[in-house]
Amino acid sequence: MKNTFKIAIISALFLAGTAFAQVSSSGSELCSSIKELSKVIMTKRQEGVPYSSMYAIAAKNDEGGGIHKFLVTSAYIKPRVFDLDARVAIVEDFGNEQYNFCMDVLRKGK
């Protein structure tokens, strides 16, 4: 289980890092990758994975200018919830927040 968790997180981090490296990738695609990674991170946060474990994985795989560490830190500021419906909502909301933040950054950068 622990190895499966690490493989899933590393894969998600790699995919997001790859998205950053693709200069030709559209802003929407990049932000969609960040949204999906954000949802994975928040899901793990809601499952009770320790912050130190998530941060260590993010730090090892952070090729996106600190984005992975930023997402982990941002997720762990949010409360952990135990109601299934609330958990689904907080994961989706966090993904949407990060997508919107990404799009705002891209718009301001133009």
N, C-alpha and C positions, 0 to 999 in steps of 0.2 A: 504494500500500500504506500509506504513512504517513497519507494523508488518510482512508483506510478505517479505520485504527486509531483515529484521533482521533474520527471520527464514532461509532464503536462505543462508545468510552469515554464521550464526551459524552452519547450517548443513554442509556447505563446510569446515568450520574450524574444526568441529568435525571429519569429514571424514579424513582430512589431519592429525589431531592429532592421530587418530586411526592408520593411516598408519605408523606414527613414532613409535607407540608402538609395532607394529608387527615386532619383530626382524627377523622372518622367511621370511618376505616380501623381494622380490628381489629389488635391487637398481633401476631397471627400473620401477617397479610398484610404488615404493616410489616416484621417480622423476615424474612419470606420474600423481600421485595425486597432487604433488606440481604444476605441469603445469596447471592442471584443476583449482585448487584453485587460481593460479595466474591470469588465464583468467577471473574468476569471479570477482576478486578484480579489475582488470583493466577495466572490463566492467562497474563496479560501478563507478570507477574514471571517465570514459568517459561520464557517465550519469550525472555527476555533484554532486555525493554524497560527502559531505564534508569530508576532511581528518580526522578531529577530530572525526566524527562519526565512520568511518572505523577503526581508530586506537583504539578507545574505545572498539569496538566489538572484535578486534584482541587481545587486552590486556586481556580481560576477558576470552578468550578461548585459550590462547597461552600455549599449553602443549608440543609444539615441540621445546623447547629450544629457543624460540624467533623468530621462522620462520615466524609466522603470522605477527608480527609487522615488521619484515624485509621486507616481501612481500608488505605490505601496504605502507611502507615508499618508497620502490623501485618504486612502481607503481605511486606514487604521485610526483616523480621526473620527470617523463615523462610528455610531454605536453598533454593537452586536445585538441582533434581534433573534428571538426564538420562535415567534409565530411564523409559520411557513409562508403565509400570504405576505406578511410584512418583509420577510427575507427576500422573496421574489421581487417585491417592489423596490427594496433598497438596492438590490443588485442592478436592476434595470435603470433606476434613477441615477445611480453612480455612473453607469456606462453613458447615459445620456448627458450628464453633467460634463464628463470628460470630452465627449464628442463636441459639445457646444463650446467648451473652452478651447479646444483645438481649432475649431473653425474660426473663433474670434481671433485667436493668435494669427492664423493665416491671413485673415482679412486685414488685420492691422499691419501685417508685414508687407502688404502690397503697396 
